[in-house]
Amino acid sequence: MSDRWHMVRDGDGLTLARHLPARFDLSAETRFPALRKGALAHEVRKDLWRLLRQIRGFSPVVRVVEDDAGMTLWAGGAVFGRMPPKVQVEAQIASLLASPEHRIRWIRHARIQKGPKSC
């Protein structure tokens, strides 16, 4: 299997997915302040995969859309196999997105740098 991830940018949004077209069979959403969309999407995708890798045929998808008040992020993905209990899995995703420890790490990693970039 390829390690290629597709990053599709459209208007104020970005979608990160392994398979195109991206689809959400399972999802949850949350809000963030303005951050680097690509960095945030990759960090959330990694933790989402760690959480749901036991679901056979699961393919993570993260979508981030910027607006005047910050960003909305949808995390979830497609299931190419037997669908697990949707309500339970979506509750797990929502719990991950609400986790203070994860959010602090994601925000720290994806914050917008001011001034010249450092190596």
C-alpha positions in Angstrom: 0.0 0.0 0.0 1.2 3.5 -0.8 2.1 6.0 1.9 0.8 8.8 -0.3 -1.7 11.2 1.3 -3.8 13.5 -0.9 -4.1 17.1 0.3 -6.9 18.8 -1.6 -7.2 22.6 -1.1 -10.4 24.3 -2.2 -11.3 27.9 -1.2 -10.9 28.2 2.5 -10.7 24.5 3.1 -8.3 21.6 3.0 -9.0 17.9 2.9 -6.4 15.2 3.8 -7.2 11.7 2.7 -5.6 8.6 1.4 -8.3 7.8 -1.1 -10.1 10.2 -3.5 -12.8 11.1 -3.5 -12.7 11.5 0.2 -15.7 10.3 2.1 -16.9 10.4 5.7 -18.7 7.2 6.7 -17.9 8.2 10.3 -17.1 11.7 11.6 -17.1 14.2 14.4 -16.3 17.9 14.3 -14.7 20.6 16.5 -13.5 24.2 16.4 -10.0 25.6 16.6 -8.5 29.0 16.5 -6.7 30.0 13.3 -3.8 27.5 12.7 -1.8 26.0 9.8 -4.5 23.8 8.2 -2.1 21.2 6.7 -0.1 20.7 9.9 -3.3 20.4 12.0 -4.8 17.9 9.6 -1.7 15.7 9.7 -1.5 15.7 13.4 -5.2 14.9 13.9 -5.0 12.2 11.2 -2.1 10.4 13.1 -4.0 10.3 16.4 -7.2 9.3 14.6 -5.4 6.4 13.0 -4.0 5.3 16.3 -7.4 5.4 17.8 -9.3 3.5 15.1 -6.6 1.3 13.4 -8.4 -1.8 14.7 -11.4 -1.1 12.3 -10.7 -3.2 9.3 -10.7 -1.1 6.1 -10.7 2.2 7.9 -9.2 5.1 6.0 -8.8 8.4 7.8 -10.0 11.7 6.4 -9.6 15.2 8.0 -11.2 18.3 6.6 -10.4 21.8 7.9 -12.3 24.9 6.8 -11.3 28.4 7.8 -13.8 31.2 8.6 -13.8 34.6 10.3 -14.0 33.0 13.8 -11.2 30.4 13.4 -11.5 26.9 11.9 -13.9 24.0 11.9 -12.3 20.5 11.7 -14.1 17.3 10.7 -12.3 14.0 11.5 -13.4 10.6 10.5 -13.1 8.7 7.3 -14.2 5.9 5.1 -14.7 2.2 6.0 -13.9 -0.2 3.2 -15.3 -3.2 5.0 -17.9 -4.1 7.7 -19.2 -0.9 9.3 -18.7 -0.9 13.1 -21.4 0.6 15.4 -21.5 4.2 14.0 -22.7 5.9 17.2 -20.0 4.3 19.3 -17.1 5.1 16.9 -18.3 8.7 16.4 -18.4 9.1 20.2 -14.7 7.9 20.3 -13.8 10.4 17.6 -15.6 13.2 19.4 -13.8 12.3 22.6 -10.4 12.4 20.8 -11.2 15.8 19.4 -12.2 17.1 22.8 -9.1 15.7 24.6 -7.3 18.6 26.2 -3.9 16.9 26.0 -4.3 16.2 22.3 -5.6 19.7 21.5 -2.7 21.4 23.3 -0.2 19.3 21.3 -2.1 19.8 18.0 -2.3 23.6 18.5 1.3 23.8 19.5 2.4 21.9 16.4 0.1 23.9 14.0 0.3 27.4 15.4 1.0 30.1 12.9 4.6 31.4 13.2 5.1 35.1 13.4 8.2 36.6 11.8 11.0 34.7 9.9 10.8 30.9 10.0 13.4 29.0 12.0 14.9 25.7 11.0 
